[in-house]
Amino acid sequence: FLPICFGHYNQHKKHRQLFTMSSCCFQLPTPISNDSENVVYPHARNSPSASPTRSNSEVSPTATKAGIEIDVEEVGEGTEIGIMDSIQLLRNSTCSSSILPPSLINSASQSPSSLPSTSPSLSCKCKPDFFQEDTLPSSDTRPSKFFCFKFSSSLATGWYMDAAARGPILMSNVFLARALLDLAKIEAGCSNTDFMCENRVHGFLPSSLLTNMVMISGVVNACLMPIVGAVVDHTHHRRTVGILSAVLLLVVNTMLVGINSKNWLYMAIIQLVGAFAYMTHVVIAFAYMVELTDDRKRLARYTASFNILQYSGCLFFLILVVSLSWAIGVTNVGTVRISQIFVVITTAILMGAAWFLHFPRREALSVVPEGSWLITTGFRKLGRTAVQISSKNYALKWMIVALLFAEAGGNSFTQIAITFTTEVLKLNQNETGLVMMILLIGTVPGSRFATAISNRFNPKFSYQCGVIYFGAVTLMASNVMKDEGDKQIIYFFAGFWGFGFGWMLPAQRTLYVSIIPKKQESEMMGIYMFSGQVLLFLPPLIFSGLNEFGYSMNLGILTLGMFFFASFLATLLMGGFEEAAALVQISVQNERNEEIESR
């Protein structure tokens, strides 16, 4: 008898689930075929040489000659692989040598007929590197049930729940921003109904408050994100930092419940701390995202699903808070308090369950170089990686440049839009809520459309069309909406903007993940998040500058649209998508060849 680790390839609602190596052993019967290449056993149901009564599947899982990959296509539940395939799996996995004698594997590889007819029943635990559909260790295949949140892997379920928790946090910023604008006007000596307040508070116009906050947040986050990236790469505290950032978000949103006319400035500062906690949390979550799958189409489905859920959560949260505020009859400050209470509840439940039940602990990807400090390692590594990308990977280089502009425009859009609709179109609280509701509804078909275009053509083409679309809609809005008389038009543009957001983000993430070097995913996702913060200060700086010098806010909206066109121009220098993806595959194959030679 010979112990064989075999793979389970389950199906769930016609979608292939996580392919893992189980710590299972079974006894081999007498072979019905024995040649120099393979040993076929009656229970190997999918083998062409298997008995006729077992040949009910179409494709046989087989190992490559190099013993690196398993080609599995649409096989049945509980498929068992042949002995030589299993020998290759055992050789390339981390089975304990004390449990499985190396001589047994070596003799089997050289001469299958030399396999002993009897052997003690042994067991092994395998943690393969290349055989996982979703690139997760076997410890992450436990059932993942939490209300309606369920994916084929525990990590995907955790990511789904975390995205759902982030939706209300994002939407609560809309209510908070509107309340801060009103409170700043009151302290400046204007009524909160005076839409164009010319008085200054703490040295700036109240209408510049939100854009100033975004500008400060962008600079701080850009300076601190490399440190967070160093923690991800060089320590085993990735999961711990994710939990701590969630706790900090919980504390910040709890404190914001106490906002009033006397402490609004302190609450604005606390919100800046919350913005840093949020970005830290997102960086950690995205470090896990690259482990979900290596399949481009599946990744496109994942990112679209996550995007839809996050914006759907925003929509549900918006409807709930606005309805409750209208029923109670509270002011903008009261609406903030209601929204923050719900944020605290959803954050505690969803993020708590996600990070304590589904996000696994990860070891350090590399050690801190000798003579270096952790706090400086991130900046040095960022510089070295930037030089390497600039000289060796032109496609990724220009993709990052495209990210600099698109993320700067997208991340500052909400605060600029709230200022514009309040000061120019003179929308009240309920009207602002309706605009955001329409925008969020538009993200759902936009995300579905992004997946369809990415699969029909490729992620690069989808992303290029998305940024062109969003930039064109923004430029058109800046020329059409001039004053309060045009407020009805904003509802149409809200739907167009929502569709654009739903289109751009999934396509952008799919494209980026598809062209980054393998085994550097965590580092590359850190650069992805860092790129979104580098120029974040620029759109609000331009908008605030124009506002402070008395220029029309329509001009500020127009300059915001130009950032998306700049992103499109950068993608033109990337080259073809297939060429960029091929570079990644070549690098992967070279690494595998080096690993084979080292063995």
VOGU-3710 file (C-alpha; in Angstrom, 3 decimals, decimal comma):
1> flpicfghyn> 0,000/0,000/0,000  1,235/3,484/-0,868  -0,145/6,700/0,618  -1,215/9,176/-2,032  -2,289/12,779/-1,489  -5,085/13,545/-3,870  -6,934/16,650/-4,912  -10,554/17,514/-4,567  -12,018/19,598/-7,297  -15,524/20,484/-6,217
11> qhkkhrqlft> -18,112/22,430/-8,121  -20,509/24,979/-6,674  -23,209/26,470/-8,829  -21,242/25,700/-12,016  -18,224/27,650/-10,757  -15,025/25,802/-9,993  -13,959/26,034/-6,419  -10,623/25,995/-4,726  -8,362/23,160/-5,901  -6,422/21,996/-2,875
21> mssccfqlpt> -4,304/19,131/-1,695  -5,995/17,227/1,097  -4,205/15,327/3,833  -5,884/12,095/2,720  -4,451/8,664/1,999  -5,920/5,643/0,304  -4,759/2,125/-0,499  -3,849/1,275/-4,070  -5,247/-1,921/-5,624  -3,401/-3,964/-8,209
31> pisndsenvv> -2,749/-1,858/-11,317  -4,543/-2,705/-14,537  -1,810/-1,039/-16,592  1,859/-0,415/-15,969  4,123/1,299/-18,468  7,133/3,569/-18,376  5,065/6,745/-18,228  2,094/6,088/-15,950  0,642/3,516/-13,640  -3,134/3,294/-14,036
41> ypharnspsa> -5,394/2,024/-11,297  -9,043/1,022/-11,500  -10,146/3,814/-9,185  -8,551/6,492/-11,380  -11,916/7,262/-12,864  -10,808/9,903/-15,315  -7,886/8,018/-16,835  -8,333/6,945/-20,457  -7,028/3,528/-19,440  -9,403/3,134/-16,548
51> sptrsnsevs> -12,056/0,469/-16,502  -15,115/1,195/-18,666  -17,397/1,367/-15,675  -15,369/4,278/-14,300  -14,821/6,333/-17,455  -17,680/8,733/-16,877  -15,554/11,896/-16,902  -13,982/13,490/-19,896  -10,639/14,890/-18,871  -7,917/13,336/-16,813
61> ptatkagiei> -5,917/15,394/-14,359  -2,273/14,873/-15,334  1,077/16,223/-14,276  3,463/17,874/-16,676  6,769/16,203/-17,466  8,479/18,754/-15,265  6,186/17,783/-12,445  5,108/21,336/-11,838  1,515/21,765/-12,923  -1,709/19,792/-12,815
71> dveevgegte> -4,031/20,366/-15,734  -7,564/20,036/-14,392  -10,547/20,875/-16,556  -14,145/20,271/-15,576  -13,653/17,056/-13,628  -16,092/15,576/-11,201  -16,286/15,866/-7,455  -13,688/13,940/-5,476  -11,496/13,171/-8,491  -8,520/10,976/-7,622
81> igimdsiqll> -5,278/11,365/-9,505  -2,965/8,601/-10,710  0,094/7,353/-8,875  2,767/9,009/-11,005  0,866/12,286/-10,848  0,712/11,836/-7,098  4,437/11,139/-6,921  5,046/14,409/-8,758  2,684/16,231/-6,420  4,398/14,804/-3,389
91> rnstcsssil> 7,792/15,756/-4,715  6,720/19,354/-5,340  4,808/19,765/-2,097  5,975/20,083/1,466  5,352/16,526/2,604  7,362/15,574/5,633  10,414/13,518/4,670  10,130/11,596/7,916  6,700/10,388/6,840  7,331/9,670/3,165
101> ppslinsasq> 10,793/8,153/2,451  12,575/10,005/-0,372  13,898/6,697/-1,686  10,344/5,602/-2,400  9,667/8,665/-4,531  12,981/8,437/-6,352  12,604/4,751/-7,155  9,053/5,313/-8,356  10,163/8,084/-10,671  12,973/6,016/-12,170
111> spsslpstsp> 11,062/2,756/-12,487  7,356/2,563/-11,739  7,505/-1,221/-11,757  9,823/-1,094/-8,766  7,052/0,138/-6,508  6,555/-2,214/-3,585  3,391/-4,230/-3,568  2,944/-3,629/0,110  3,907/-0,792/2,345  2,831/0,503/5,725
121> slsckckpdf> -0,073/2,918/5,666  1,472/6,366/5,885  0,079/9,883/5,897  1,252/13,255/4,731  0,206/16,875/4,622  0,747/18,759/1,417  0,968/22,494/0,884  1,551/22,874/-2,862  2,719/26,045/-4,470  1,256/25,711/-7,944
131> fqedtlpssd> -1,881/23,595/-7,728  -4,386/25,944/-6,218  -7,169/27,410/-8,295  -7,496/30,344/-5,935  -3,936/30,286/-4,622  -4,874/29,541/-1,030  -3,447/27,068/1,456  -5,566/24,090/2,417  -6,257/25,620/5,815  -8,422/28,196/4,049
141> trpskffcfk> -10,867/25,694/2,550  -13,105/25,394/5,564  -16,810/26,110/4,960  -17,502/29,822/4,710  -21,073/30,615/5,698  -22,162/33,984/6,992  -25,681/34,979/6,074  -25,626/35,599/2,296  -21,849/35,943/2,111  -20,408/32,752/0,655
151> fssslatgwy> -17,640/32,129/-1,813  -15,724/29,041/-2,803  -12,808/30,036/-0,586  -12,710/31,442/2,895  -10,470/34,333/1,878  -12,844/35,427/-0,896  -15,694/35,347/1,615  -13,673/37,484/4,014  -12,829/39,972/1,272  -16,505/40,130/0,326
161> mdaaargpil> -17,552/40,879/3,913  -14,821/43,471/4,359  -15,895/45,246/1,148  -19,477/45,281/2,423  -18,306/46,939/5,649  -16,314/49,583/3,778  -19,403/50,713/1,833  -21,189/52,383/4,785  -17,902/53,948/5,910  -17,528/55,628/2,525
171> msnvflaral> -21,147/56,739/2,421  -21,044/58,185/5,938  -18,437/60,633/4,649  -21,133/62,230/2,477  -23,291/63,090/5,495  -20,264/64,189/7,506  -18,988/66,417/4,695  -22,329/68,173/4,332  -22,560/68,757/8,098  -18,991/70,103/8,292
181> ldlakieagc> -19,752/72,591/5,495  -22,814/73,874/7,354  -20,993/74,133/10,708  -18,047/75,955/9,120  -20,439/78,500/7,589  -22,121/79,100/10,936  -18,791/79,754/12,664  -17,789/82,066/9,799  -20,865/84,164/10,577  -23,044/82,936/7,714
191> sntdfmcenr> -26,281/81,026/7,911  -26,079/77,439/6,763  -28,603/78,467/4,104  -26,213/81,084/2,708  -24,796/79,051/-0,130  -22,004/81,429/-1,215  -20,428/82,508/2,077  -17,627/85,011/1,496  -16,480/85,138/5,115  -13,455/83,136/6,198
201> vhgflpssll> -13,030/80,681/9,040  -9,557/79,765/10,320  -8,092/81,561/7,295  -10,005/79,884/4,457  -13,425/79,992/2,854  -15,893/77,449/4,266  -16,396/76,111/0,730  -12,689/75,133/0,659  -12,911/73,018/3,809  -13,579/69,646/2,183
211> tnmvmisgvv> -11,002/69,993/-0,563  -8,410/71,142/1,991  -9,119/68,005/4,032  -8,627/65,787/0,973  -5,397/67,572/0,141  -3,955/67,090/3,642  -5,097/63,465/3,729  -3,435/62,739/0,402  -0,073/64,138/1,486  -0,100/62,305/4,840
221> naclmpivga> -1,160/58,990/3,340  1,430/59,207/0,557  4,156/59,689/3,165  3,024/56,866/5,461  1,892/54,172/3,002  5,460/52,881/2,375  5,745/52,159/6,102  2,524/50,155/5,984  3,877/48,309/2,952  7,051/47,460/4,858
231> vvdhthhrrt> 4,966/45,930/7,644  3,168/43,779/5,072  6,356/42,583/3,380  8,834/42,296/6,237  6,802/41,183/9,251  4,214/38,547/10,089  1,848/41,235/11,396  -0,185/41,700/8,217  -3,370/40,307/9,732  -2,712/42,088/13,034
241> vgilsavlll> -2,409/45,466/11,294  -5,612/44,736/9,404  -7,415/44,091/12,685  -5,912/47,147/14,393  -6,867/49,425/11,490  -10,433/48,095/11,712  -10,456/48,818/15,450  -9,166/52,359/14,813  -11,932/52,882/12,267  -14,405/51,712/14,873
251> vvntmlvgin> -13,043/54,176/17,449  -12,982/57,122/15,007  -16,541/56,567/13,824  -17,703/56,201/17,421  -16,164/59,567/18,294  -17,816/61,224/15,283  -21,218/60,491/16,828  -20,547/63,442/19,187  -20,165/66,106/16,468  -21,667/69,544/17,219
261> sknwlymaii> -21,180/73,245/16,403  -18,456/73,666/19,031  -16,172/70,766/18,136  -16,574/70,503/14,346  -12,941/71,442/13,663  -11,673/68,739/16,030  -14,018/66,263/14,377  -12,562/67,226/11,001  -9,089/66,423/12,343  -10,347/63,119/13,748
271> qlvgafaymt> -11,779/62,341/10,326  -8,277/62,795/8,870  -7,068/60,125/11,297  -9,939/57,946/10,119  -8,889/58,492/6,507  -5,408/57,189/7,321  -6,883/54,192/9,161  -9,108/53,468/6,171  -6,234/53,603/3,682  -4,103/51,380/5,905
281> hvviafaymv> -6,942/48,891/6,104  -7,425/48,909/2,337  -3,695/48,374/1,731  -3,742/45,290/3,964  -6,922/43,969/2,331  -5,460/44,398/-1,159  -2,345/42,514/-0,097  -4,674/39,532/0,344  -6,611/40,203/-2,856  -3,782/39,028/-5,098
291> eltddrkrla> -4,028/35,585/-3,488  -7,616/35,038/-4,614  -6,914/33,612/-8,075  -4,481/33,607/-10,989  -7,264/33,318/-13,557  -7,961/36,642/-15,294  -11,640/36,001/-15,994  -12,299/34,802/-12,483  -10,478/37,839/-11,108  -12,680/40,078/-13,261
301> rytasfnilq> -15,750/38,399/-11,770  -14,366/38,784/-8,265  -13,552/42,477/-8,613  -16,924/43,198/-10,203  -18,716/41,312/-7,417  -16,766/43,129/-4,713  -17,444/46,463/-6,394  -21,153/45,758/-6,740  -21,431/44,667/-3,128  -19,585/47,700/-1,806
311> ysgclfflil> -21,737/50,154/-3,730  -24,886/48,160/-2,993  -24,005/48,436/0,676  -23,611/52,176/0,203  -27,026/52,341/-1,445  -28,797/50,346/1,256  -27,073/52,401/3,946  -28,039/55,659/2,211  -31,698/54,676/1,928  -31,800/53,570/5,549
321> vvslswaigv> -30,187/56,699/6,991  -32,086/59,196/4,811  -35,419/57,500/5,509  -34,813/57,413/9,250  -33,596/61,019/9,328  -36,652/62,171/7,369  -38,993/60,247/9,652  -37,434/61,687/12,815  -36,962/65,159/11,348  -33,344/65,783/12,379
331> tnvgtvrisq> -30,825/68,321/11,058  -27,665/67,532/9,086  -25,791/67,022/12,359  -28,446/64,606/13,538  -28,159/62,688/10,274  -24,419/62,350/10,858  -25,049/60,870/14,278  -27,521/58,347/12,915  -25,167/57,349/10,097  -22,203/56,926/12,446
341> ifvvittail> -24,191/54,665/14,762  -24,986/52,367/11,845  -21,351/52,497/10,677  -20,134/51,394/14,092  -22,568/48,463/14,095  -21,754/47,254/10,560  -18,005/47,718/11,045  -17,988/45,728/14,264  -20,028/42,854/12,812  -18,698/42,505/9,259
351> mgaawflhfp> -15,056/43,457/9,735  -14,917/41,513/12,991  -16,204/38,353/11,341  -14,035/38,840/8,245  -10,727/39,387/10,015  -11,140/36,954/12,876  -12,677/34,117/10,840  -11,539/34,422/7,233  -8,321/36,409/6,817  -5,415/34,074/7,615
361> rrealsvvpe> -2,129/34,890/9,244  0,747/35,363/6,819  4,461/35,064/7,383  6,912/37,758/6,354  7,644/37,740/2,624  11,227/38,848/3,232  13,481/39,919/6,066  14,585/43,452/6,811  18,013/43,947/5,196  20,890/43,967/7,619
371> gswlittgfr> 21,711/47,441/8,832  18,282/48,814/7,872  15,281/49,851/9,935  11,764/48,748/9,204  10,561/52,358/9,072  13,018/53,188/6,247  12,981/49,847/4,436  9,646/50,602/2,763  10,936/53,847/1,222  14,158/52,227/0,007
381> klgrtavqis> 12,344/49,264/-1,442  9,846/51,561/-3,119  12,683/53,468/-4,763  14,445/50,295/-5,934  11,222/48,838/-7,292  10,400/52,081/-9,115  13,803/52,044/-10,824  13,422/48,382/-11,734  9,944/48,859/-13,183  11,015/51,956/-15,095
391> sknyalkwmi> 13,930/50,146/-16,748  12,524/46,636/-17,301  8,725/46,756/-17,474  7,471/49,615/-19,607  3,883/48,341/-19,578  3,666/48,377/-15,791  5,494/51,709/-15,679  2,885/53,463/-17,800  0,067/51,670/-16,011  1,278/53,186/-12,746
401> vallfaeagg> 1,438/56,614/-14,395  -2,160/56,101/-15,524  -3,078/55,210/-11,948  -1,517/58,403/-10,620  -3,966/60,548/-12,574  -7,087/58,368/-12,506  -6,918/57,654/-8,773  -6,219/61,309/-7,982  -9,348/62,328/-9,863  -11,529/59,473/-8,640
411> nsftqiaitf> -10,587/59,665/-4,957  -11,196/63,413/-4,771  -14,393/63,330/-6,819  -16,849/62,901/-3,923  -15,700/65,869/-1,841  -15,432/68,139/-4,868  -18,878/67,055/-6,097  -20,498/67,678/-2,698  -18,977/71,171/-2,570  -20,126/71,912/-6,126
421> ttevlklnqn> -23,699/70,667/-5,652  -24,034/72,551/-2,365  -22,496/75,866/-3,406  -23,509/76,080/-7,099  -26,629/73,955/-7,522  -27,834/74,666/-3,964  -29,034/71,152/-3,245  -30,410/70,477/0,210  -29,700/67,385/2,306  -32,454/65,218/0,801
431> etglvmmill> -31,571/66,200/-2,750  -27,907/65,394/-2,134  -28,947/62,018/-0,781  -31,026/61,336/-3,898  -28,087/62,239/-6,153  -25,829/59,804/-4,302  -28,527/57,134/-4,459  -28,788/57,429/-8,256  -24,992/57,385/-8,553  -24,745/54,193/-6,517
441> igtvpgsrfa> -27,463/52,462/-8,520  -25,522/53,275/-11,685  -22,421/51,460/-10,416  -24,147/48,052/-10,590  -24,676/47,900/-14,380  -21,321/49,642/-14,795  -19,518/46,831/-12,969  -21,320/44,184/-14,999  -20,466/46,042/-18,192  -16,792/46,197/-17,155
451> taisnrfnpk> -16,686/42,419/-16,721  -18,343/41,838/-20,106  -15,945/44,162/-21,957  -12,890/42,744/-20,159  -13,854/39,204/-21,094  -14,906/40,085/-24,634  -11,772/42,093/-25,402  -9,257/42,592/-22,576  -8,966/44,588/-19,323  -6,821/47,292/-20,919
461> fsyqcgviyf> -9,404/48,113/-23,577  -12,140/48,109/-20,953  -10,205/50,465/-18,687  -9,342/52,840/-21,523  -12,982/53,103/-22,550  -13,965/53,594/-18,906  -11,672/56,554/-18,235  -12,559/58,209/-21,541  -16,232/57,835/-20,702  -15,864/59,237/-17,185
471> gavtlmasnv> -13,729/62,162/-18,328  -16,193/63,049/-21,085  -19,161/62,984/-18,695  -17,294/65,228/-16,228  -16,350/67,768/-18,906  -19,926/67,844/-20,184  -21,267/68,389/-16,655  -18,934/71,348/-16,086  -20,334/73,063/-19,166  -24,017/72,246/-18,669
481> mkdegdkqii> -24,673/72,856/-14,954  -24,170/76,552/-14,255  -26,482/77,514/-11,380  -29,497/76,539/-9,285  -31,730/76,454/-12,337  -29,845/73,440/-13,633  -30,220/71,343/-10,496  -32,570/68,845/-12,164  -29,852/67,897/-14,641  -27,593/66,619/-11,863
491> yffagfwgfg> -29,770/63,529/-11,456  -29,011/62,409/-15,018  -25,308/63,052/-14,599  -25,348/61,141/-11,308  -26,453/58,009/-13,164  -23,763/58,521/-15,824  -21,072/59,057/-13,177  -22,195/55,987/-11,278  -21,974/53,864/-14,408  -18,454/55,222/-14,979
501> fgwmlpaqrt> -17,298/54,416/-11,460  -18,701/50,922/-11,743  -16,874/50,507/-15,055  -13,480/52,017/-14,244  -12,575/50,439/-10,923  -13,035/46,712/-11,704  -11,333/47,094/-15,086  -8,473/49,019/-13,504  -7,830/46,432/-10,790  -8,102/43,505/-13,188
511> lyvsiipkkq> -5,671/45,134/-15,618  -3,141/45,955/-12,924  -3,178/42,514/-11,306  -2,870/40,875/-14,734  0,452/42,542/-15,564  2,301/42,658/-12,233  5,241/40,261/-11,682  4,398/37,023/-9,928  5,668/36,411/-6,386  5,768/40,201/-5,947
521> esemmgiymf> 2,022/40,624/-5,633  1,969/42,098/-2,142  4,668/44,615/-3,001  2,930/45,542/-6,243  -0,432/46,021/-4,521  1,316/48,321/-2,063  2,519/50,356/-5,029  -1,029/50,306/-6,407  -2,381/51,866/-3,216  0,565/54,272/-2,960
531> sgqvllflpp> -0,024/55,446/-6,540  -3,549/56,404/-5,621  -2,265/58,809/-2,971  0,725/60,470/-4,667  -1,266/63,048/-6,670  -4,400/63,022/-4,511  -3,563/66,497/-3,244  -3,510/68,008/-6,742  -7,218/68,083/-7,818  -8,430/69,558/-4,491
541> lifsglnefg> -5,478/71,967/-4,483  -6,471/73,244/-7,928  -10,144/73,401/-6,960  -9,442/75,218/-3,676  -7,035/77,619/-5,382  -9,565/78,546/-8,032  -12,243/78,932/-5,375  -10,099/81,096/-3,096  -9,235/83,429/-5,977  -12,870/83,800/-6,966
551> ysmnlgiltl> -13,019/81,673/-10,103  -16,085/79,629/-10,983  -16,320/76,139/-9,500  -17,276/74,902/-12,967  -13,669/75,485/-13,949  -12,602/73,284/-11,049  -14,900/70,491/-12,261  -13,443/70,843/-15,758  -9,874/70,443/-14,481  -10,977/67,331/-12,576
561> gmfffasfla> -12,094/65,721/-15,850  -8,691/66,347/-17,393  -7,079/63,910/-14,961  -8,996/61,021/-16,557  -7,890/61,991/-20,047  -4,296/62,111/-18,798  -4,749/58,555/-17,501  -5,983/57,431/-20,919  -2,949/58,965/-22,654  -0,635/57,063/-20,307
571> tllmggfeea> -2,287/53,750/-21,191  -1,512/54,360/-24,879  2,181/53,994/-24,036  1,730/50,604/-22,346  1,732/48,587/-25,552  -0,650/45,705/-26,148  -2,288/43,874/-23,273  -1,345/40,419/-24,538  2,275/41,510/-24,809  2,279/42,802/-21,225
581> aalvqisvqn> 0,633/39,614/-19,937  3,117/37,496/-21,909  6,025/39,188/-20,120  4,552/38,031/-16,821  4,154/34,460/-18,084  7,731/34,410/-19,359  9,040/35,530/-15,980  6,957/32,851/-14,246  8,253/30,148/-16,588  11,841/31,269/-16,060
591> erneeiesr> 11,396/31,040/-12,305  9,917/27,561/-12,622  12,764/26,416/-14,861  15,278/27,705/-12,335  13,469/25,843/-9,590  13,502/22,607/-11,617  17,222/22,953/-12,307  17,939/23,563/-8,641  16,265/20,254/-7,838
//
